[in-house]
Each structure stands twice: as C-alpha cells, then as structure tokens.
C-alpha cells in the first residue's frame, strides 16, 4: 500500500509488458503485514518465470521466506528496498538464492572510487559495510558541494541553478546528468544474492 511499492510495481509492469512480458498475477497487501501464505498460495498456482516484489526488506524478507517454504524456487526480483541486513534476518540465508535487485550501488563493485568509499566507510564505522543509502548520502553531499563551487552566485537560487545544470557528475553511485525534471539520469546496478550475501554485481546503462 506504500507509494514506494506502488510506484515500482507500476513502472515495472509498464516496462515489462512493453518489452513483451506477460504478467499472470498481481497481488497487494498492507504495509506492516506479516502473513503472506494465502497470497503465496495463489501465486504458486500460476505458471511464471519470475516474481517481482517491489517493497522494503521488512515485508520482502517474510514474503521470500514464505514463498521458498511453499516450494517457489523461481527467481525473485526487487528494488533498492532489498538492500539491508534486515533482509537476511527476516528470510534466512537458505531462502536468499536466485534473488536479484536493482540498486544505485554495490559494495562489491571493483570501481576504484567505490573501493575507496567502502574502505573509508568501514574505517569510520567499526568495519560495517556501507549500503546503497550510505552511498547516496555521500554522493548527495558531494553533489551539493560541487554545485556550490560552480554557482554563479552563492545564493539559494544560484546553487539551485547550478544543481539543475549538472552534467557528468562522477560519484560512488555512478556518473549522472540532471534532466529537465531535476532527476539524475544514471546507470543502475543489478545485484545477485547467494545465501543472503551479495555475490554478483552488474552495471546497466
């Protein structure tokens, strides 16, 4: 029922069907729900190749666990809401295979800029692994600082104009331009899990 989940579901469905895919079932639930077995049972009765779950780790972890417990072994896909240690806590390692999600960044990326960020983050946070939200926050600070440097005048309007005109900003989460709607146009990373741990990372776009 969240705007995040509905937005991802709508965009996935639009792109998936435009590329020739067929959606055989759609299910909904209220945020905070914990019992998904009735929904999983209905899905299990369909013939399908993948299951897309556009939500945060709290519900996703339970959905994946209950789906695997019912014998659904098809790949499960999702968005950046999967990126949390809480997913492993909720689902368990055995359930988190053939699970892939899109994100802004992966800590196993071999890009030198990413490696430098991960090392610095771990050093400052007792060895903790940075997730996508940490990387986004880091890039945001540098993005604003870059705009302040480029601004024609050091005012709110001047910095806003400089941010809107950004082209080729290089960050931990990739290189991006700001479009006419003030959105970053950038690549995404598809992350694959093995026993709940990031095992593969592929940049697209």
NORURBEL-V10743 format. One record per pair of residues at least 24 apart in sequence whose ideal C-beta (glycine too) atoms are under 8 Angstrom apart, sorted by sequence separation. I is the first residue (numbers start at 1). GAP is how many residues later the second one is. D is the distance in Angstrom with one decimal. If there is no record, write none. Layout:
BEGIN
i: (I,I)
gap: (GAP,GAP)
d: (D,D)
END
This chain:
BEGIN
i: (24,39,43,50,51,52,53,54,57,74,75,76,77,78,79,80,107,34,49,50,51,52,53,54,56,57,61,65,73,75,5,32,33,36,40,44,48,49,50,51,52,55,57,61,64,65,68,69,143,1,32,36,40,44,50,54,57,60,61,64,65,68,105,1,31,34,44,56,58,61,62,67,104,143,1,2,37,41,43,57,61,62,103,142,174,1,29,36,40,57,60,61,65,105,36,60,64,104,105,40,58,64,104,139,37,57,138,139,138,139,64,16,135,135,136,135,12,132,12,9,9,8,7,8,84,83,5,83,4,5,83,4,5,4,80,2,80,2,117,113,113,114,113,105,105,104,105,104,8,4,109,104,106,104,105,103,104,106,102,103,102,103,102,103,101,102,100,101,108,100,107,108,100,106,109,99,100,108,99,109,106,97,96,97,96,97,96,96,94,95,93,93,92,93,91,83,88,82,87,88)
gap: (24,24,24,24,24,24,24,24,24,24,24,24,24,24,24,24,24,25,25,25,25,25,25,25,25,25,25,25,25,25,26,26,26,26,26,26,26,26,26,26,26,26,26,26,26,26,26,26,26,27,27,27,27,27,27,27,27,27,27,27,27,27,27,28,28,28,28,28,28,28,28,28,28,28,29,29,29,29,29,29,29,29,29,29,29,30,30,30,30,30,30,30,30,30,31,31,31,31,31,32,32,32,32,32,33,33,33,33,34,34,35,36,36,37,37,38,40,41,42,43,45,46,47,47,47,48,49,49,50,50,50,51,51,52,52,53,53,54,55,57,58,58,59,67,68,69,69,70,71,77,80,82,83,84,84,85,85,85,86,86,87,87,88,88,89,89,90,90,90,91,91,91,92,92,92,93,93,93,94,94,95,96,97,97,98,98,99,100,101,101,102,103,104,104,105,108,108,109,109,109)
d: (5.3,7.9,7.5,5.8,7.5,7.8,7.2,6.1,6.1,7.2,7.2,7.6,6.7,7.7,7.7,6.4,7.5,8.0,6.3,4.9,5.0,4.8,4.9,5.6,3.8,6.0,6.6,6.7,6.8,6.3,7.7,7.9,6.6,6.0,5.1,5.6,6.4,7.6,7.2,7.1,6.8,5.7,7.6,4.9,8.0,4.5,7.3,7.8,6.0,7.1,7.7,4.9,5.0,7.0,5.6,7.5,4.2,6.3,7.6,4.5,6.1,4.1,5.1,7.3,7.1,5.8,5.8,7.6,6.5,6.9,5.5,7.9,4.9,6.9,5.0,5.1,5.4,6.8,7.1,4.4,2.4,7.4,4.7,6.2,7.4,5.2,7.3,4.9,5.2,4.0,7.5,4.1,4.9,4.1,7.8,7.7,5.2,6.3,7.5,6.8,6.7,6.7,5.7,3.7,7.1,6.5,7.6,5.6,5.7,5.2,6.7,7.8,8.0,4.6,6.1,5.2,5.5,7.5,6.4,7.5,4.8,3.3,7.9,7.9,6.5,4.9,5.0,4.7,7.6,4.6,7.4,7.4,8.0,7.2,5.3,7.3,8.0,7.9,4.6,7.2,7.7,5.7,5.9,5.9,4.5,4.1,7.5,7.2,5.0,6.8,7.0,7.8,4.9,7.1,6.1,7.0,6.9,5.2,5.0,5.1,7.0,7.9,5.8,5.6,7.5,7.8,5.9,5.7,5.3,6.7,6.8,7.9,5.0,6.1,5.5,7.3,7.4,5.1,4.4,7.6,3.8,6.8,4.8,6.0,7.9,6.4,6.4,3.9,7.1,7.9,4.3,4.2,7.4,7.8,7.1,7.6,4.0,8.0,7.2,7.9)
END
